[in-house]
Amino acid sequence: MLNPDQKLNPKLLDKDVEQTPIRFGYGDGLLMAGDENPNIVALCADLTDSTKTSTFSKKFPERFVEMGIGEQSMASVASGMAAMGKVPFIASYAMFSPGRNWEQIRTTICYNNSNVKVAGAHAGISVGPDGGTHQAIEDIAITRVIPRMNVVVPCDAIEAKKATYQASKIEGPFYLRFAREPTPIVTTEESPFEVGKANLLRDDEDPQVVIIACGPSVYNSLMAAEELAKEGIGCLVLNNHTIKPMDEVSVIDIAKKAGRVVTVEEHQVLGGMGSAVAEVLAKNYPVPMEFVGVEDKFGQSGTQEELVEHYGMGINGIKDAVRKVIKLKGND
């Protein structure tokens, strides 16, 4: 059953559940933060409307810098502004930031522990028909490996707003990852959200598996768990929105409760959220695991729905992974 403590969207399980692009939450959260803190500035690399930085730039034009197509310069300029006491948010497609400017983010931002927030929009395969060149499915791996970097992947637009706002309050580098296409609204304004604290969205008295997901994959994970419950398979669903620093206590505790883990993400399996979970469990409480994501392949053109199914990240793919991990020897 859905966890009532999470105060989730009452229409979550309905066919007509509301859908909004997760990146919209970035624009709303940035505006909230900017209203409170005059030191917050925004920079963008020629994608102001697409990244929803336009919400901030229209209200605070004197605190906005259009960098043009210059992601490397944008990261370096932001680090300099942070050194002068500003709180810069830089935005582009995730393929270009942190993709193209990874070295500048590593050396000028993270090495100096600069208070810069990196917003990667159109991440995962949600950019769809733009094809593999624009689909950032390696960005979690390349950001979480950098020392001092925080990595957050919100599950919907409401959570994205909260994550952006909270990032503005926490000193240090952040990577915030957002999908492009409309995504079902899972949470509400009343739902608890704290950077570094995972949320148990679905509980079960006799769980056989815990599904640990992030980003748009959280919704499909919940739907898969609902269908599996009808087959007598109890699943917990953990929204692991903060990849780094990971909520290790919750991950370990829930692995002990369920005995088996399936991770789900719109990202390469190699180096992604699932890998981070596996690193925690391997050291503390090893359990059988299955990983749902892109299996060492590049993206390709297609609608988001087509690509999710093609790469086995849809509801059926998650259900198959759950059935597979149940067959493995566990901690029963």
C-alpha positions as CSV (number, residue, x, y, z in Angstrom):
1,M,0.0,0.0,0.0
2,L,1.0,3.6,-0.6
3,N,2.7,5.0,2.5
4,P,0.2,7.5,4.0
5,D,3.0,9.3,5.8
6,Q,4.4,10.4,2.5
7,K,1.2,12.3,1.6
8,L,1.4,11.3,-2.0
9,N,-0.8,12.6,-4.9
10,P,-4.3,11.2,-4.3
11,K,-4.7,10.6,-8.1
12,L,-1.3,8.8,-8.3
13,L,-2.9,5.5,-9.3
14,D,-5.5,6.9,-11.6
15,K,-5.1,6.8,-15.4
16,D,-5.5,10.5,-15.7
17,V,-2.9,11.4,-13.1
18,E,-1.5,14.9,-13.7
19,Q,1.7,15.2,-15.6
20,T,4.2,18.1,-15.7
21,P,7.8,18.2,-16.9
22,I,10.2,17.8,-14.0
23,R,12.4,20.7,-15.3
24,F,9.5,23.1,-14.6
25,G,10.1,22.5,-10.9
26,Y,13.6,23.9,-11.4
27,G,12.3,27.2,-12.6
28,D,9.8,27.4,-9.7
29,G,12.4,26.5,-7.1
30,L,15.0,28.9,-8.5
31,L,12.5,31.7,-8.3
32,M,11.6,30.8,-4.7
33,A,15.3,30.8,-3.7
34,G,15.9,34.1,-5.6
35,D,13.1,35.8,-3.8
36,E,14.7,35.1,-0.5
37,N,18.4,35.5,-1.3
38,P,19.6,38.5,-3.4
39,N,23.0,36.7,-3.9
40,I,21.5,34.0,-6.0
41,V,22.3,34.4,-9.7
42,A,21.5,32.3,-12.7
43,L,23.5,31.6,-15.8
44,C,22.4,29.7,-18.9
45,A,24.0,28.4,-22.1
46,D,21.5,29.5,-24.8
47,L,18.7,27.3,-23.5
48,T,17.0,29.7,-21.1
49,D,13.4,28.8,-22.0
50,S,14.1,25.0,-22.3
51,T,15.7,24.8,-18.9
52,K,13.0,27.1,-17.4
53,T,15.7,29.5,-16.2
54,S,13.5,32.1,-18.0
55,T,11.3,32.1,-14.9
56,F,14.1,33.7,-13.0
57,S,15.6,35.8,-15.8
58,K,12.3,37.6,-16.4
59,K,11.9,38.6,-12.7
60,F,15.6,39.3,-12.0
61,P,17.2,40.3,-15.3
62,E,20.0,42.1,-13.4
63,R,20.9,38.7,-11.8
64,F,20.9,36.7,-15.0
65,V,23.7,36.1,-17.5
66,E,23.2,34.5,-20.9
67,M,26.5,32.8,-21.7
68,G,25.6,31.7,-25.2
69,I,26.8,28.2,-26.3
70,G,29.8,28.2,-23.8
71,E,29.2,25.6,-21.1
72,Q,32.9,25.5,-20.1
73,S,33.0,29.3,-19.7
74,M,29.7,29.2,-17.8
75,A,31.1,26.8,-15.2
76,S,34.3,28.8,-14.7
77,V,32.5,32.1,-14.5
78,A,30.1,30.7,-12.0
79,S,33.0,29.5,-9.8
80,G,34.5,33.0,-9.9
81,M,31.1,34.5,-8.9
82,A,30.8,32.0,-6.0
83,A,34.2,33.1,-4.8
84,M,32.8,36.7,-4.6
85,G,29.9,35.5,-2.4
86,K,27.2,34.8,-5.1
87,V,25.2,31.6,-5.3
88,P,25.3,30.7,-9.0
89,F,22.9,28.3,-10.6
90,I,24.1,27.2,-14.1
91,A,21.8,25.4,-16.5
92,S,21.9,23.6,-19.8
93,Y,21.0,20.3,-21.3
94,A,22.6,17.6,-19.1
95,M,24.5,16.3,-22.2
96,F,26.4,19.6,-22.3
97,S,26.5,20.5,-18.6
98,P,27.8,18.4,-16.9
99,G,28.7,16.6,-20.1
100,R,30.7,19.0,-22.1
101,N,32.1,21.0,-19.2
102,W,32.9,18.1,-16.8
103,E,36.5,19.2,-16.4
104,Q,35.6,22.7,-15.5
105,I,33.0,21.5,-13.0
106,R,35.6,19.1,-11.5
107,T,38.5,21.6,-11.3
108,T,37.0,25.1,-10.9
109,I,33.9,24.2,-9.0
110,C,34.4,21.0,-6.9
111,Y,38.1,21.2,-6.4
112,N,37.6,24.7,-4.9
113,N,34.4,23.6,-3.1
114,S,32.6,26.5,-4.9
115,N,29.0,27.1,-4.0
116,V,27.7,26.4,-7.5
117,K,24.6,24.5,-8.4
118,V,24.6,22.7,-11.8
119,A,21.2,22.0,-13.3
120,G,21.1,19.4,-16.1
121,A,17.8,19.4,-18.0
122,H,16.6,16.9,-20.7
123,A,18.4,14.2,-18.9
124,G,17.9,10.4,-19.4
125,I,16.1,9.3,-22.6
126,S,13.4,11.9,-22.1
127,V,14.8,14.1,-24.9
128,G,13.5,11.4,-27.2
129,P,13.6,12.2,-30.9
130,D,16.7,14.3,-30.5
131,G,18.6,11.0,-30.4
132,G,21.5,9.5,-28.7
133,T,23.8,12.6,-29.1
134,H,21.5,14.5,-26.8
135,Q,20.5,11.8,-24.3
136,A,22.5,12.1,-21.1
137,I,22.5,8.6,-19.6
138,E,26.0,8.8,-18.1
139,D,25.6,12.1,-16.0
140,I,24.9,10.4,-12.7
141,A,28.1,8.4,-13.0
142,I,30.3,11.3,-14.0
143,T,29.0,13.7,-11.3
144,R,28.8,11.3,-8.3
145,V,32.5,10.4,-8.8
146,I,33.7,13.9,-8.2
147,P,34.6,14.7,-4.5
148,R,32.4,17.2,-2.7
149,M,29.6,17.0,-5.4
150,N,26.0,16.4,-4.2
151,V,23.8,14.6,-6.7
152,V,20.0,14.8,-6.6
153,V,17.5,13.3,-9.1
154,P,13.9,14.4,-8.3
155,C,11.0,12.2,-9.2
156,D,8.5,14.9,-10.2
157,A,8.2,18.7,-10.7
158,I,7.1,19.3,-7.1
159,E,10.2,17.4,-5.7
160,A,12.4,19.3,-8.2
161,K,11.2,22.6,-6.8
162,K,12.0,21.5,-3.3
163,A,15.4,20.1,-4.3
164,T,16.3,23.3,-6.1
165,Y,15.2,25.4,-3.1
166,Q,17.1,23.2,-0.6
167,A,20.2,23.2,-2.7
168,S,20.3,27.0,-2.5
169,K,20.4,26.7,1.3
170,I,23.2,24.1,1.5
171,E,26.8,25.2,1.0
172,G,28.8,23.4,-1.7
173,P,28.5,22.0,-5.3
174,F,25.2,20.4,-6.4
175,Y,24.1,18.5,-9.5
176,L,20.3,18.6,-10.0
177,R,19.0,16.3,-12.8
178,F,15.7,16.9,-14.6
179,A,13.8,15.1,-17.3
180,R,12.3,16.9,-20.3
181,E,8.9,15.3,-21.0
182,P,5.8,15.5,-18.8
183,T,6.1,13.1,-15.9
184,P,3.3,11.9,-13.5
185,I,3.0,13.9,-10.3
186,V,3.9,11.5,-7.5
187,T,4.2,13.8,-4.5
188,T,2.4,16.8,-3.1
189,E,3.5,20.1,-1.5
190,E,2.9,18.4,1.8
191,S,5.1,15.3,1.1
192,P,8.3,15.2,3.1
193,F,11.5,15.9,1.2
194,E,15.0,16.4,2.6
195,V,18.2,16.2,0.6
196,G,20.1,13.1,1.8
197,K,17.0,11.3,3.1
198,A,15.3,8.7,1.0
199,N,11.5,8.3,1.1
200,L,9.6,5.0,1.5
201,L,6.6,5.5,-0.9
202,R,5.1,2.0,-0.8
203,D,5.1,-0.3,2.2
204,D,4.1,-4.0,2.5
205,E,3.7,-6.2,5.6
206,D,5.5,-9.1,4.0
207,P,7.9,-7.7,1.3
208,Q,9.9,-10.0,-0.9
209,V,11.7,-7.3,-2.8
210,V,12.5,-3.6,-2.4
211,I,12.5,-1.5,-5.6
212,I,14.9,1.5,-5.2
213,A,14.3,4.1,-7.9
214,C,15.0,7.7,-8.8
215,G,13.7,10.3,-11.2
216,P,10.9,9.5,-13.6
217,S,11.5,5.8,-12.9
218,V,9.8,6.2,-9.5
219,Y,6.4,6.3,-11.0
220,N,6.8,3.2,-13.2
221,S,8.3,1.4,-10.1
222,L,5.1,2.2,-8.1
223,M,2.9,1.0,-10.9
224,A,4.9,-2.2,-11.2
225,A,4.6,-2.8,-7.5
226,E,0.9,-2.4,-7.6
227,E,0.6,-5.0,-10.4
228,L,2.9,-7.4,-8.6
229,A,0.9,-7.1,-5.5
230,K,-2.1,-8.6,-7.4
231,E,0.2,-11.6,-8.1
232,G,1.0,-12.0,-4.4
233,I,4.4,-10.5,-4.7
234,G,4.9,-7.8,-2.0
235,C,7.2,-4.9,-3.0
236,L,8.5,-1.9,-1.1
237,V,9.3,1.2,-3.2
238,L,12.0,3.6,-2.0
239,N,12.4,7.0,-3.7
240,N,16.2,7.4,-3.5
241,H,16.3,10.9,-4.9
242,T,19.7,11.8,-3.4
243,I,22.3,9.7,-5.0
244,K,25.1,11.5,-3.1
245,P,25.3,11.7,-0.2
246,M,23.2,8.5,-0.1
247,D,20.9,7.7,2.7
248,E,22.9,4.6,3.6
249,V,20.9,3.9,6.8
250,S,17.6,3.7,5.0
251,V,19.1,1.7,2.1
252,I,20.6,-0.9,4.5
253,D,17.5,-1.1,6.7
254,I,15.2,-1.6,3.8
255,A,17.4,-4.2,2.2
256,K,17.4,-6.1,5.6
257,K,13.6,-6.0,5.6
258,A,13.0,-7.2,2.0
259,G,16.1,-9.3,1.4
260,R,16.3,-8.5,-2.3
261,V,16.8,-5.3,-4.2
262,V,15.9,-4.1,-7.7
263,T,17.2,-0.7,-8.7
264,V,15.6,1.4,-11.5
265,E,16.9,4.5,-13.2
266,E,16.9,6.2,-16.6
267,H,20.6,6.0,-16.9
268,Q,23.4,3.5,-17.7
269,V,23.5,0.7,-15.3
270,L,27.2,1.1,-15.2
271,G,28.1,3.7,-12.6
272,G,24.6,4.9,-11.9
273,M,22.3,5.0,-8.9
274,G,22.1,1.2,-8.8
275,S,25.9,1.0,-8.7
276,A,25.9,3.4,-5.8
277,V,23.3,1.3,-3.9
278,A,25.4,-1.9,-4.6
279,E,28.5,-0.2,-3.2
280,V,26.7,0.5,0.1
281,L,25.1,-3.0,0.4
282,A,28.3,-4.8,-0.6
283,K,30.1,-3.3,2.4
284,N,27.2,-3.5,4.9
285,Y,24.5,-6.1,3.9
286,P,25.0,-8.0,0.6
287,V,21.7,-9.1,-0.9
288,P,20.7,-10.4,-4.4
289,M,20.2,-7.5,-6.7
290,E,18.9,-6.8,-10.2
291,F,19.6,-3.5,-12.1
292,V,17.1,-1.9,-14.5
293,G,18.5,0.8,-16.8
294,V,20.4,1.1,-20.1
295,E,22.7,-1.8,-20.5
296,D,26.0,-0.3,-21.9
297,K,24.4,1.1,-25.0
298,F,23.9,4.6,-26.6
299,G,20.5,6.1,-26.8
300,Q,18.6,6.5,-30.1
301,S,15.7,8.4,-31.5
302,G,12.2,7.6,-30.4
303,T,9.5,8.8,-28.1
304,Q,10.2,8.6,-24.4
305,E,7.6,5.8,-24.1
306,E,9.1,3.8,-27.0
307,L,12.6,4.2,-25.5
308,V,11.6,3.3,-22.0
309,E,10.1,0.0,-23.3
310,H,13.0,-0.6,-25.7
311,Y,15.6,-0.5,-22.9
312,G,13.4,-2.5,-20.5
313,M,12.8,0.3,-18.1
314,G,9.0,0.2,-18.3
315,I,6.5,-1.5,-15.9
316,N,6.9,-4.9,-17.6
317,G,10.7,-4.6,-17.5
318,I,10.6,-3.8,-13.8
319,K,8.2,-6.7,-13.0
320,D,10.5,-9.1,-14.9
321,A,13.5,-7.9,-12.8
322,V,11.5,-8.5,-9.6
323,R,10.6,-12.0,-10.6
324,K,14.2,-12.7,-11.6
325,V,15.7,-11.5,-8.3
326,I,13.1,-13.6,-6.4
327,K,14.5,-16.7,-8.0
328,L,18.0,-15.9,-6.7
329,K,19.0,-17.2,-3.3
330,G,18.2,-14.5,-0.8
331,N,18.1,-13.8,2.9
332,D,14.8,-15.7,3.6
